Amino acid sequence: MEKDIFCRIIEGKAPGRIVYQDDEVVAFWDIHPKAPVHILIIPRKHITSVCELSEQDAPILGKMALVADKIAKQEGISETGFRLVLNCGPDSGMIVPHLHMHLLGGRRLGGLVA
């Protein structure tokens, strides 16, 4: 099975502007940003989507949210606000089949974005 682009970024086999990484998650700038700050936060473990989470994997969502908050502070958007988005399946606009959280901010966000 061919690895998705996010797995290749994690492995260093594809480029990514990484802003955070630890043993569980990696965060990098989205290549098609929908806001001045648009960073993707992904688990190192390949999980297809939030719809495929197991009971054992559920804590990764909390970790991803904590990392998002840390990055929002680092990027200077925590005071004015930011949005976190999780998509599930093709009708949501999900393109890469790897669980990821969008961190969006840096401007006033209107309707649905990401």
C-alpha angles and dihedrals in degrees: 000000000000116000118242122243092259092056089050091051090051090052092047091244094116128039121260133161095235116200099173139013139167136154093292110030143027126201127197141161117276112244091219102043120197093191137023087266112040113155128166120219115199137174116245088226110079109246114165097218144324086276089064098051117130124210089257092052097047095093090064090075090060091048090050091051091050090050090049090055091049092050092046088057091046091051093046097243102107094090096052096036141254141212130237117203132187118187125198122196135348097293089061091057094255107158105170114056095223123100108260139164121215116219107199129180147107095109139039107286119217127188126345113333135177 
